[in-house]
Amino acid sequence: MTSQDFLLSDAEVAQFIVNGYHVVEPDLAAGLNESIAAQLDGLESNPGDAITDSIPELLQVLEHAEVRGVLVSLLGPDFEVQSHRHWHCKPAGSGGMQWHQDGTNNRDLRLNRFLGLYYPRDVTPDMGPTVIVPGTQYRNAPTDRMATYTNIRGQIPLTVKAGTIAFTHYDLWHGTAANRSSMPRHMIKFLFRRTQDNDTPTWKHQAGATDVPTDRNNRDRATDPKNILTFGNPIGVSQSDHYKERAIRRQVWDYLVGEGELKAIDG
Ligand SMILES: O=C(O)CCC(=O)C(=O)O
């Protein structure tokens, strides 16, 4: 199968715009996850960006057609795999990591950069899963304030099967739970970047996909992009916040389909 077979649907792109993440479990070569996990177990220090030189098999994950299908869908065919990548090892017994957004936030509606978090070993609830808060990607919060937040409604621990890759919007709020198990938890973080604006959708787009009636009776069960973009509310924000989010989502969608001008996010 090629990456074309794995392009996202309109509904999946809309879900990414609303929730800020998309999870895949590609059918990786037999033994690949086990081999990578064993090599990570054996590393004595963190090679930083050179993790793919230390473990070249990691490149097979990036080259998988399903991974490429997601990247082409969301960033276009000329997407770039950035040189920064990092092995996030949570040793057995290590503590959690506070809520944060990465780096200097993008605040960019072009959906031009996001993360791919690859887990070569099963992550159970006690192994220090990454915890994400869907729908927070358009909200800037001062990191020192965010760090004081505790249980945020709607948070999702990424308890995943070996070989899972979670693609997360660059500005999605996230943290890590403590590892209370006796196993190290491994995650390799990759960064991907758009290099070209879209002038046409780069996923499995159906013309007229958003020309459907608004369906207020099925808000939580929407399966078409228009109603997903309109009614999705992963963390149950209030009506006025939801109204603002909807406007942002429509701008992102219009940008991705190659129409519409981006306005200032806080306008
Ligand atoms: O180790 C993790 O689960 C998350 C790491 C993290 O928060 C980050 O890379 O910014």
The ligand as an SDF file (V2000), in Angstrom:
LIG
                    3D

 10  9  0  0  0  0  0  0  0  0999 V2000
    7.3790   12.4440   27.7980 O   0  0  0  0  0  0  0  0  0  0  0  0
    6.2330   12.7530   27.5010 C   0  0  0  0  0  0  0  0  0  0  0  0
    5.2910   11.9890   27.5920 O   0  0  0  0  0  0  0  0  0  0  0  0
    5.9140   14.1400   27.0240 C   0  0  0  0  0  0  0  0  0  0  0  0
    7.1220   14.9360   26.7410 C   0  0  0  0  0  0  0  0  0  0  0  0
    6.7530   16.3640   26.5520 C   0  0  0  0  0  0  0  0  0  0  0  0
    5.9590   16.8900   27.2210 O   0  0  0  0  0  0  0  0  0  0  0  0
    7.3470   17.1200   25.4930 C   0  0  0  0  0  0  0  0  0  0  0  0
    8.0490   16.5600   24.6720 O   0  0  0  0  0  0  0  0  0  0  0  0
    7.1200   18.3450   25.4290 O   0  0  0  0  0  0  0  0  0  0  0  0
  1  2  2  0
  2  3  1  0
  2  4  1  0
  4  5  1  0
  5  6  1  0
  6  7  2  0
  6  8  1  0
  8  9  2  0
  8 10  1  0
M  END
$$$$
